[in-house]
Amino acid sequence: MNTKIPASLGYRMPAEWEPHAATWLSWPRREGISFPDAFDRVMPTFRAMVAALVESEPVCINVCNGAHEAEARAVLDGVAPERITYYEIATNEPWCRDHGPIFLTRSTGAERLAIVDWGHNAWGGKYPPFDLDDVVPTRIAELLRLPVWQGGIILEGGSIEVNGAGALLTTESCLLNPNRNPGCTREEIEQRLRDYLGVREVFWLARGTEGDDTDGHIDNLARFVNERTVIAAIEEDRASVNYEPLQENLARLRNMPFELVTIPMPARIEREDLVLPASYANFYIANEAVLVPQYCDANDERALSTIAKFFPTRRTIGIDCRELIWGLGAFHCLTQQQPALREA
């Protein structure tokens, strides 16, 4: 059991663009709730995502059992099997960003890689059961023989965004929501983030967009693309219900010590009377590629090219997410990076 907090031992959460040892995924289950009546239709998107990732770095996939692994292998047949490792770690749903481990690193000493296991309650208790998802980080820590800290609060990985240099972005609508940590104040949550992620400053945006069942995850709204620059999603249609909340977030960002670049939102996507939380901000930065959601929308190329300017040494790959977004998430929601250790 660790008695000292990670920050006091020199640990920090690296930025996503820092080198990865691997990307972690949790393979979806046909009986899961994420893709109702559309499981087979979303499989080509999973294949395209993994095919792009394995060209960049190894991929680790959590599966429930041998039969589940066989299903995943069938979908990924011919996709560089030597670059994919399967782990028998059962999950409820595939959103590894939110239930997976937050990896920490430090530059010196033993145990330079570690994990924080935050509590997971399925986005405020919306989608029980979530018992399998809740223990994934500790299971991975055990398998990799890494030290693990219990973060002590409910926190999904998609609710935080770090620049690796001491700054963290999050939203009030998520982390201050009574369905997460009703007994915690803003100050207490900020201190947890400092203690367990090694950040110094916490910056708060307001809220998320229509259809976002996460209560406003930052990874659908604003992302660091380097230590000093944030890309923020904006709605250009003043008649949209997303116009005001995204303008409020933009106003807050303008008062923060960062360069600011904007990307548009795609047009509103509805399916079976549900508004889906489509956003280009849900991109994932791998070692040699950036995976950007596309929606067969007039703004696809504009968003893709804006993001690409910040990653000139990586391939920026647009992948159709019209089926994936039915699960209410995209590539960042599905992935969790394991940082590579730098030379001591």
Contacts in CASP RR format, 6 or more apart in sequence:
PFRMAT RR
TARGET T0000
AUTHOR 0000-0000-0000
METHOD contacts of the structure
MODEL  1
MNTKIPASLGYRMPAEWEPHAATWLSWPRREGISFPDAFDRVMPTFRAMV
AALVESEPVCINVCNGAHEAEARAVLDGVAPERITYYEIATNEPWCRDHG
PIFLTRSTGAERLAIVDWGHNAWGGKYPPFDLDDVVPTRIAELLRLPVWQ
GGIILEGGSIEVNGAGALLTTESCLLNPNRNPGCTREEIEQRLRDYLGVR
EVFWLARGTEGDDTDGHIDNLARFVNERTVIAAIEEDRASVNYEPLQENL
ARLRNMPFELVTIPMPARIEREDLVLPASYANFYIANEAVLVPQYCDAND
ERALSTIAKFFPTRRTIGIDCRELIWGLGAFHCLTQQQPALREA
2 147 0 8 1.000
2 148 0 8 1.000
2 149 0 8 1.000
5 149 0 8 1.000
5 195 0 8 1.000
5 196 0 8 1.000
6 104 0 8 1.000
6 114 0 8 1.000
6 116 0 8 1.000
6 149 0 8 1.000
6 195 0 8 1.000
6 196 0 8 1.000
6 197 0 8 1.000
6 198 0 8 1.000
7 194 0 8 1.000
7 195 0 8 1.000
7 196 0 8 1.000
7 197 0 8 1.000
7 198 0 8 1.000
8 195 0 8 1.000
9 106 0 8 1.000
10 106 0 8 1.000
10 107 0 8 1.000
10 198 0 8 1.000
11 104 0 8 1.000
11 105 0 8 1.000
11 106 0 8 1.000
11 114 0 8 1.000
11 198 0 8 1.000
12 104 0 8 1.000
12 105 0 8 1.000
12 106 0 8 1.000
12 164 0 8 1.000
12 166 0 8 1.000
12 197 0 8 1.000
12 198 0 8 1.000
12 199 0 8 1.000
13 102 0 8 1.000
13 103 0 8 1.000
13 104 0 8 1.000
13 162 0 8 1.000
13 164 0 8 1.000
13 197 0 8 1.000
13 198 0 8 1.000
13 199 0 8 1.000
14 103 0 8 1.000
14 105 0 8 1.000
14 162 0 8 1.000
14 164 0 8 1.000
14 339 0 8 1.000
15 162 0 8 1.000
15 163 0 8 1.000
15 164 0 8 1.000
15 165 0 8 1.000
15 224 0 8 1.000
15 227 0 8 1.000
16 224 0 8 1.000
16 284 0 8 1.000
16 285 0 8 1.000
16 337 0 8 1.000
17 225 0 8 1.000
17 226 0 8 1.000
17 285 0 8 1.000
17 311 0 8 1.000
18 164 0 8 1.000
18 339 0 8 1.000
18 340 0 8 1.000
19 287 0 8 1.000
19 339 0 8 1.000
19 340 0 8 1.000
19 342 0 8 1.000
20 56 0 8 1.000
20 57 0 8 1.000
20 286 0 8 1.000
20 287 0 8 1.000
20 337 0 8 1.000
20 338 0 8 1.000
20 339 0 8 1.000
20 340 0 8 1.000
21 57 0 8 1.000
21 58 0 8 1.000
21 338 0 8 1.000
21 339 0 8 1.000
21 340 0 8 1.000
21 341 0 8 1.000
22 57 0 8 1.000
22 58 0 8 1.000
22 59 0 8 1.000
22 60 0 8 1.000
22 85 0 8 1.000
22 337 0 8 1.000
22 338 0 8 1.000
23 53 0 8 1.000
23 56 0 8 1.000
23 57 0 8 1.000
23 58 0 8 1.000
23 59 0 8 1.000
23 60 0 8 1.000
23 284 0 8 1.000
23 286 0 8 1.000
23 335 0 8 1.000
23 336 0 8 1.000
23 337 0 8 1.000
23 338 0 8 1.000
24 59 0 8 1.000
24 60 0 8 1.000
24 61 0 8 1.000
24 62 0 8 1.000
24 96 0 8 1.000
24 100 0 8 1.000
24 101 0 8 1.000
24 140 0 8 1.000
24 335 0 8 1.000
24 336 0 8 1.000
24 337 0 8 1.000
24 338 0 8 1.000
25 50 0 8 1.000
25 59 0 8 1.000
25 60 0 8 1.000
25 61 0 8 1.000
25 62 0 8 1.000
25 94 0 8 1.000
25 96 0 8 1.000
25 334 0 8 1.000
25 335 0 8 1.000
25 336 0 8 1.000
26 61 0 8 1.000
26 62 0 8 1.000
26 89 0 8 1.000
26 91 0 8 1.000
26 93 0 8 1.000
26 94 0 8 1.000
26 95 0 8 1.000
26 96 0 8 1.000
26 99 0 8 1.000
26 100 0 8 1.000
26 136 0 8 1.000
26 334 0 8 1.000
27 46 0 8 1.000
27 61 0 8 1.000
27 62 0 8 1.000
27 63 0 8 1.000
27 68 0 8 1.000
27 69 0 8 1.000
27 71 0 8 1.000
27 72 0 8 1.000
27 94 0 8 1.000
28 34 0 8 1.000
28 35 0 8 1.000
28 39 0 8 1.000
28 42 0 8 1.000
28 46 0 8 1.000
28 93 0 8 1.000
28 94 0 8 1.000
29 64 0 8 1.000
29 68 0 8 1.000
29 91 0 8 1.000
29 92 0 8 1.000
29 93 0 8 1.000
29 94 0 8 1.000
30 39 0 8 1.000
30 71 0 8 1.000
32 92 0 8 1.000
32 93 0 8 1.000
33 93 0 8 1.000
33 127 0 8 1.000
34 93 0 8 1.000
34 94 0 8 1.000
34 95 0 8 1.000
34 327 0 8 1.000
34 328 0 8 1.000
35 41 0 8 1.000
35 42 0 8 1.000
35 323 0 8 1.000
35 326 0 8 1.000
35 327 0 8 1.000
36 326 0 8 1.000
38 323 0 8 1.000
38 326 0 8 1.000
41 323 0 8 1.000
42 323 0 8 1.000
42 324 0 8 1.000
42 326 0 8 1.000
42 327 0 8 1.000
43 75 0 8 1.000
44 323 0 8 1.000
45 319 0 8 1.000
45 320 0 8 1.000
45 321 0 8 1.000
45 323 0 8 1.000
45 324 0 8 1.000
46 75 0 8 1.000
47 75 0 8 1.000
47 76 0 8 1.000
47 79 0 8 1.000
48 319 0 8 1.000
48 320 0 8 1.000
49 291 0 8 1.000
49 319 0 8 1.000
49 331 0 8 1.000
49 334 0 8 1.000
50 59 0 8 1.000
50 76 0 8 1.000
50 79 0 8 1.000
50 84 0 8 1.000
51 76 0 8 1.000
51 79 0 8 1.000
51 80 0 8 1.000
52 286 0 8 1.000
52 289 0 8 1.000
52 291 0 8 1.000
52 317 0 8 1.000
52 319 0 8 1.000
53 59 0 8 1.000
53 286 0 8 1.000
53 289 0 8 1.000
53 291 0 8 1.000
53 335 0 8 1.000
54 79 0 8 1.000
54 80 0 8 1.000
54 83 0 8 1.000
54 84 0 8 1.000
55 80 0 8 1.000
55 288 0 8 1.000
55 289 0 8 1.000
56 286 0 8 1.000
56 287 0 8 1.000
56 288 0 8 1.000
56 289 0 8 1.000
57 83 0 8 1.000
57 286 0 8 1.000
57 287 0 8 1.000
57 288 0 8 1.000
58 83 0 8 1.000
58 84 0 8 1.000
58 85 0 8 1.000
59 83 0 8 1.000
59 84 0 8 1.000
59 85 0 8 1.000
60 84 0 8 1.000
60 85 0 8 1.000
60 86 0 8 1.000
60 87 0 8 1.000
60 338 0 8 1.000
61 72 0 8 1.000
61 84 0 8 1.000
61 85 0 8 1.000
61 86 0 8 1.000
61 87 0 8 1.000
62 86 0 8 1.000
62 87 0 8 1.000
62 89 0 8 1.000
62 90 0 8 1.000
62 91 0 8 1.000
62 96 0 8 1.000
62 136 0 8 1.000
63 69 0 8 1.000
63 72 0 8 1.000
63 86 0 8 1.000
63 87 0 8 1.000
63 88 0 8 1.000
63 89 0 8 1.000
63 90 0 8 1.000
64 88 0 8 1.000
64 90 0 8 1.000
64 91 0 8 1.000
65 88 0 8 1.000
65 90 0 8 1.000
66 88 0 8 1.000
69 86 0 8 1.000
69 88 0 8 1.000
72 86 0 8 1.000
73 81 0 8 1.000
73 86 0 8 1.000
76 84 0 8 1.000
87 140 0 8 1.000
87 143 0 8 1.000
89 136 0 8 1.000
89 139 0 8 1.000
89 140 0 8 1.000
89 143 0 8 1.000
90 132 0 8 1.000
91 99 0 8 1.000
91 132 0 8 1.000
91 133 0 8 1.000
91 136 0 8 1.000
92 99 0 8 1.000
92 122 0 8 1.000
92 127 0 8 1.000
92 129 0 8 1.000
92 130 0 8 1.000
92 131 0 8 1.000
92 132 0 8 1.000
92 133 0 8 1.000
93 99 0 8 1.000
93 122 0 8 1.000
93 127 0 8 1.000
93 130 0 8 1.000
93 133 0 8 1.000
94 334 0 8 1.000
95 329 0 8 1.000
95 333 0 8 1.000
95 334 0 8 1.000
96 136 0 8 1.000
96 334 0 8 1.000
96 335 0 8 1.000
96 336 0 8 1.000
97 156 0 8 1.000
97 157 0 8 1.000
97 158 0 8 1.000
97 219 0 8 1.000
97 332 0 8 1.000
97 333 0 8 1.000
97 334 0 8 1.000
97 335 0 8 1.000
97 336 0 8 1.000
98 120 0 8 1.000
98 123 0 8 1.000
98 133 0 8 1.000
98 156 0 8 1.000
98 157 0 8 1.000
98 158 0 8 1.000
98 159 0 8 1.000
98 214 0 8 1.000
98 333 0 8 1.000
99 120 0 8 1.000
99 130 0 8 1.000
99 133 0 8 1.000
99 134 0 8 1.000
99 136 0 8 1.000
99 137 0 8 1.000
99 156 0 8 1.000
100 133 0 8 1.000
100 136 0 8 1.000
100 137 0 8 1.000
100 140 0 8 1.000
100 157 0 8 1.000
100 336 0 8 1.000
101 115 0 8 1.000
101 116 0 8 1.000
101 117 0 8 1.000
101 136 0 8 1.000
101 137 0 8 1.000
101 140 0 8 1.000
101 141 0 8 1.000
101 148 0 8 1.000
101 336 0 8 1.000
101 338 0 8 1.000
102 115 0 8 1.000
102 116 0 8 1.000
102 118 0 8 1.000
102 137 0 8 1.000
102 157 0 8 1.000
102 197 0 8 1.000
102 336 0 8 1.000
103 113 0 8 1.000
103 114 0 8 1.000
103 115 0 8 1.000
103 336 0 8 1.000
103 337 0 8 1.000
103 338 0 8 1.000
103 339 0 8 1.000
104 113 0 8 1.000
104 114 0 8 1.000
104 115 0 8 1.000
104 116 0 8 1.000
104 197 0 8 1.000
104 198 0 8 1.000
105 112 0 8 1.000
105 113 0 8 1.000
105 114 0 8 1.000
105 339 0 8 1.000
105 341 0 8 1.000
105 342 0 8 1.000
106 112 0 8 1.000
106 114 0 8 1.000
107 342 0 8 1.000
107 344 0 8 1.000
108 344 0 8 1.000
109 344 0 8 1.000
111 146 0 8 1.000
111 147 0 8 1.000
112 341 0 8 1.000
112 344 0 8 1.000
113 144 0 8 1.000
113 146 0 8 1.000
113 338 0 8 1.000
113 339 0 8 1.000
113 341 0 8 1.000
114 141 0 8 1.000
114 146 0 8 1.000
114 147 0 8 1.000
114 148 0 8 1.000
114 149 0 8 1.000
115 137 0 8 1.000
115 138 0 8 1.000
115 140 0 8 1.000
115 141 0 8 1.000
115 144 0 8 1.000
115 146 0 8 1.000
115 147 0 8 1.000
115 148 0 8 1.000
115 149 0 8 1.000
116 137 0 8 1.000
116 148 0 8 1.000
116 149 0 8 1.000
116 150 0 8 1.000
116 151 0 8 1.000
116 196 0 8 1.000
116 197 0 8 1.000
117 135 0 8 1.000
117 137 0 8 1.000
117 138 0 8 1.000
117 141 0 8 1.000
117 148 0 8 1.000
117 149 0 8 1.000
117 150 0 8 1.000
117 151 0 8 1.000
118 137 0 8 1.000
118 151 0 8 1.000
118 152 0 8 1.000
118 153 0 8 1.000
118 154 0 8 1.000
118 155 0 8 1.000
118 156 0 8 1.000
118 157 0 8 1.000
119 134 0 8 1.000
119 150 0 8 1.000
119 151 0 8 1.000
119 152 0 8 1.000
119 153 0 8 1.000
119 154 0 8 1.000
119 155 0 8 1.000
120 130 0 8 1.000
120 133 0 8 1.000
120 134 0 8 1.000
120 136 0 8 1.000
120 154 0 8 1.000
120 156 0 8 1.000
121 130 0 8 1.000
121 134 0 8 1.000
121 154 0 8 1.000
121 179 0 8 1.000
121 180 0 8 1.000
122 128 0 8 1.000
122 130 0 8 1.000
122 133 0 8 1.000
123 156 0 8 1.000
123 179 0 8 1.000
123 213 0 8 1.000
123 214 0 8 1.000
123 215 0 8 1.000
124 154 0 8 1.000
124 177 0 8 1.000
124 179 0 8 1.000
124 180 0 8 1.000
124 215 0 8 1.000
125 179 0 8 1.000
126 213 0 8 1.000
137 148 0 8 1.000
138 148 0 8 1.000
140 146 0 8 1.000
141 147 0 8 1.000
141 148 0 8 1.000
142 148 0 8 1.000
149 196 0 8 1.000
151 192 0 8 1.000
151 196 0 8 1.000
152 192 0 8 1.000
153 180 0 8 1.000
153 181 0 8 1.000
153 184 0 8 1.000
153 189 0 8 1.000
153 192 0 8 1.000
154 180 0 8 1.000
154 181 0 8 1.000
155 175 0 8 1.000
155 180 0 8 1.000
155 192 0 8 1.000
156 174 0 8 1.000
156 214 0 8 1.000
156 217 0 8 1.000
157 219 0 8 1.000
157 336 0 8 1.000
158 214 0 8 1.000
158 217 0 8 1.000
158 218 0 8 1.000
158 219 0 8 1.000
158 332 0 8 1.000
158 333 0 8 1.000
159 170 0 8 1.000
159 171 0 8 1.000
159 174 0 8 1.000
159 175 0 8 1.000
159 214 0 8 1.000
159 216 0 8 1.000
159 217 0 8 1.000
159 218 0 8 1.000
159 219 0 8 1.000
160 168 0 8 1.000
160 169 0 8 1.000
160 170 0 8 1.000
160 193 0 8 1.000
160 197 0 8 1.000
160 218 0 8 1.000
161 168 0 8 1.000
161 169 0 8 1.000
161 170 0 8 1.000
161 218 0 8 1.000
161 219 0 8 1.000
161 222 0 8 1.000
161 223 0 8 1.000
161 224 0 8 1.000
162 168 0 8 1.000
162 169 0 8 1.000
162 197 0 8 1.000
162 199 0 8 1.000
162 224 0 8 1.000
163 224 0 8 1.000
163 226 0 8 1.000
163 227 0 8 1.000
163 228 0 8 1.000
164 199 0 8 1.000
164 227 0 8 1.000
165 227 0 8 1.000
166 198 0 8 1.000
166 199 0 8 1.000
166 200 0 8 1.000
166 201 0 8 1.000
167 199 0 8 1.000
167 200 0 8 1.000
167 201 0 8 1.000
167 203 0 8 1.000
167 224 0 8 1.000
167 227 0 8 1.000
167 258 0 8 1.000
168 193 0 8 1.000
168 197 0 8 1.000
168 199 0 8 1.000
168 201 0 8 1.000
168 202 0 8 1.000
168 203 0 8 1.000
169 203 0 8 1.000
169 205 0 8 1.000
169 218 0 8 1.000
169 222 0 8 1.000
169 224 0 8 1.000
169 230 0 8 1.000
170 193 0 8 1.000
170 202 0 8 1.000
170 203 0 8 1.000
170 204 0 8 1.000
170 205 0 8 1.000
170 218 0 8 1.000
171 204 0 8 1.000
171 205 0 8 1.000
171 206 0 8 1.000
171 207 0 8 1.000
171 208 0 8 1.000
171 215 0 8 1.000
171 216 0 8 1.000
171 217 0 8 1.000
171 218 0 8 1.000
171 221 0 8 1.000
172 186 0 8 1.000
172 204 0 8 1.000
172 205 0 8 1.000
172 206 0 8 1.000
172 207 0 8 1.000
173 206 0 8 1.000
173 207 0 8 1.000
173 208 0 8 1.000
173 215 0 8 1.000
173 216 0 8 1.000
174 180 0 8 1.000
174 214 0 8 1.000
174 215 0 8 1.000
174 216 0 8 1.000
174 217 0 8 1.000
174 218 0 8 1.000
175 181 0 8 1.000
175 189 0 8 1.000
176 186 0 8 1.000
176 189 0 8 1.000
177 215 0 8 1.000
179 215 0 8 1.000
180 215 0 8 1.000
181 189 0 8 1.000
184 192 0 8 1.000
186 204 0 8 1.000
190 202 0 8 1.000
193 199 0 8 1.000
193 202 0 8 1.000
194 200 0 8 1.000
194 202 0 8 1.000
203 252 0 8 1.000
203 256 0 8 1.000
204 252 0 8 1.000
205 218 0 8 1.000
205 221 0 8 1.000
205 222 0 8 1.000
205 249 0 8 1.000
205 252 0 8 1.000
205 253 0 8 1.000
206 245 0 8 1.000
206 248 0 8 1.000
206 249 0 8 1.000
206 252 0 8 1.000
207 216 0 8 1.000
207 245 0 8 1.000
207 248 0 8 1.000
207 249 0 8 1.000
208 215 0 8 1.000
208 216 0 8 1.000
208 217 0 8 1.000
208 220 0 8 1.000
208 221 0 8 1.000
208 245 0 8 1.000
208 246 0 8 1.000
208 249 0 8 1.000
209 216 0 8 1.000
209 220 0 8 1.000
209 221 0 8 1.000
209 233 0 8 1.000
209 235 0 8 1.000
209 242 0 8 1.000
209 245 0 8 1.000
209 246 0 8 1.000
209 265 0 8 1.000
209 277 0 8 1.000
209 279 0 8 1.000
210 241 0 8 1.000
210 242 0 8 1.000
210 268 0 8 1.000
210 275 0 8 1.000
210 277 0 8 1.000
211 274 0 8 1.000
211 275 0 8 1.000
211 276 0 8 1.000
211 277 0 8 1.000
211 328 0 8 1.000
212 220 0 8 1.000
212 277 0 8 1.000
212 328 0 8 1.000
213 277 0 8 1.000
213 328 0 8 1.000
214 220 0 8 1.000
214 277 0 8 1.000
214 328 0 8 1.000
217 333 0 8 1.000
219 281 0 8 1.000
219 282 0 8 1.000
219 332 0 8 1.000
219 333 0 8 1.000
220 233 0 8 1.000
220 277 0 8 1.000
220 279 0 8 1.000
220 281 0 8 1.000
220 282 0 8 1.000
221 232 0 8 1.000
221 233 0 8 1.000
221 246 0 8 1.000
221 249 0 8 1.000
221 279 0 8 1.000
221 281 0 8 1.000
222 230 0 8 1.000
222 231 0 8 1.000
222 232 0 8 1.000
222 233 0 8 1.000
222 249 0 8 1.000
222 253 0 8 1.000
222 281 0 8 1.000
223 230 0 8 1.000
223 231 0 8 1.000
223 281 0 8 1.000
223 283 0 8 1.000
224 230 0 8 1.000
224 258 0 8 1.000
225 231 0 8 1.000
225 261 0 8 1.000
225 307 0 8 1.000
225 310 0 8 1.000
225 311 0 8 1.000
226 310 0 8 1.000
228 258 0 8 1.000
228 259 0 8 1.000
229 258 0 8 1.000
229 259 0 8 1.000
229 260 0 8 1.000
229 261 0 8 1.000
229 310 0 8 1.000
230 253 0 8 1.000
230 256 0 8 1.000
230 258 0 8 1.000
230 259 0 8 1.000
230 260 0 8 1.000
230 261 0 8 1.000
231 261 0 8 1.000
231 262 0 8 1.000
231 263 0 8 1.000
231 281 0 8 1.000
231 306 0 8 1.000
231 307 0 8 1.000
231 310 0 8 1.000
232 246 0 8 1.000
232 249 0 8 1.000
232 250 0 8 1.000
232 253 0 8 1.000
232 260 0 8 1.000
232 261 0 8 1.000
232 262 0 8 1.000
232 263 0 8 1.000
232 281 0 8 1.000
233 246 0 8 1.000
233 262 0 8 1.000
233 263 0 8 1.000
233 264 0 8 1.000
233 265 0 8 1.000
233 279 0 8 1.000
233 280 0 8 1.000
233 281 0 8 1.000
234 246 0 8 1.000
234 247 0 8 1.000
234 250 0 8 1.000
234 262 0 8 1.000
234 263 0 8 1.000
234 264 0 8 1.000
234 265 0 8 1.000
235 242 0 8 1.000
235 243 0 8 1.000
235 246 0 8 1.000
235 247 0 8 1.000
235 264 0 8 1.000
235 265 0 8 1.000
236 264 0 8 1.000
236 265 0 8 1.000
237 243 0 8 1.000
240 265 0 8 1.000
240 268 0 8 1.000
242 265 0 8 1.000
246 265 0 8 1.000
250 260 0 8 1.000
250 262 0 8 1.000
253 260 0 8 1.000
254 260 0 8 1.000
261 306 0 8 1.000
261 310 0 8 1.000
263 280 0 8 1.000
263 281 0 8 1.000
263 302 0 8 1.000
263 303 0 8 1.000
263 306 0 8 1.000
263 307 0 8 1.000
264 280 0 8 1.000
264 299 0 8 1.000
264 302 0 8 1.000
264 303 0 8 1.000
265 278 0 8 1.000
265 279 0 8 1.000
265 280 0 8 1.000
265 299 0 8 1.000
266 278 0 8 1.000
266 279 0 8 1.000
266 280 0 8 1.000
266 295 0 8 1.000
266 297 0 8 1.000
266 299 0 8 1.000
266 300 0 8 1.000
266 303 0 8 1.000
267 295 0 8 1.000
267 297 0 8 1.000
267 298 0 8 1.000
267 299 0 8 1.000
268 275 0 8 1.000
269 275 0 8 1.000
269 276 0 8 1.000
269 278 0 8 1.000
269 295 0 8 1.000
269 322 0 8 1.000
269 325 0 8 1.000
270 276 0 8 1.000
271 326 0 8 1.000
276 325 0 8 1.000
276 326 0 8 1.000
276 327 0 8 1.000
276 328 0 8 1.000
277 325 0 8 1.000
277 328 0 8 1.000
277 329 0 8 1.000
278 293 0 8 1.000
278 295 0 8 1.000
278 321 0 8 1.000
278 325 0 8 1.000
278 330 0 8 1.000
279 293 0 8 1.000
279 330 0 8 1.000
280 292 0 8 1.000
280 293 0 8 1.000
280 299 0 8 1.000
280 300 0 8 1.000
280 303 0 8 1.000
280 304 0 8 1.000
280 307 0 8 1.000
281 332 0 8 1.000
282 293 0 8 1.000
282 329 0 8 1.000
282 330 0 8 1.000
282 331 0 8 1.000
282 332 0 8 1.000
282 333 0 8 1.000
283 290 0 8 1.000
283 291 0 8 1.000
283 292 0 8 1.000
283 293 0 8 1.000
283 307 0 8 1.000
283 331 0 8 1.000
283 332 0 8 1.000
284 290 0 8 1.000
284 291 0 8 1.000
284 331 0 8 1.000
284 332 0 8 1.000
284 334 0 8 1.000
284 335 0 8 1.000
285 311 0 8 1.000
285 314 0 8 1.000
286 314 0 8 1.000
286 337 0 8 1.000
287 314 0 8 1.000
288 313 0 8 1.000
288 314 0 8 1.000
288 315 0 8 1.000
289 314 0 8 1.000
289 315 0 8 1.000
289 316 0 8 1.000
289 317 0 8 1.000
290 307 0 8 1.000
290 308 0 8 1.000
290 311 0 8 1.000
290 314 0 8 1.000
290 315 0 8 1.000
290 316 0 8 1.000
290 317 0 8 1.000
291 317 0 8 1.000
291 318 0 8 1.000
291 319 0 8 1.000
291 331 0 8 1.000
292 303 0 8 1.000
292 304 0 8 1.000
292 307 0 8 1.000
292 316 0 8 1.000
292 317 0 8 1.000
292 318 0 8 1.000
292 319 0 8 1.000
292 331 0 8 1.000
293 318 0 8 1.000
293 319 0 8 1.000
293 321 0 8 1.000
293 324 0 8 1.000
293 325 0 8 1.000
293 330 0 8 1.000
293 331 0 8 1.000
294 300 0 8 1.000
294 304 0 8 1.000
294 318 0 8 1.000
294 319 0 8 1.000
294 320 0 8 1.000
294 321 0 8 1.000
295 320 0 8 1.000
295 321 0 8 1.000
295 322 0 8 1.000
295 325 0 8 1.000
296 320 0 8 1.000
296 322 0 8 1.000
300 318 0 8 1.000
304 316 0 8 1.000
304 318 0 8 1.000
307 316 0 8 1.000
308 316 0 8 1.000
319 331 0 8 1.000
321 330 0 8 1.000
321 331 0 8 1.000
324 330 0 8 1.000
324 331 0 8 1.000
END
